[in-house]
């Protein structure tokens, strides 16, 4: 799995865990719908660190909390 796929899966998992809609995440994070939708759908080829920080803030967590998931372990992710 690449970084974008891991971010997409992490977002989806957190939306379910927090019983949150994509719309609520967009409002909380300040990320536009047309930006977040392709990320969640895995259609983005890149995702910036600043976007991941905004997503983490939308979930009311730190960047380190967002990245603290087995999805981001070296064994599970391919660096491009």
Secondary structure, DSSP 8 states (H G I E B T S, - for coil): -BHHHHHHHHHHHHHHHTT--HHHHHHHHT--HHHHHHHHTT--S---HHHHHHHHHHTT--HHHHH-SGGGSTTT-B--
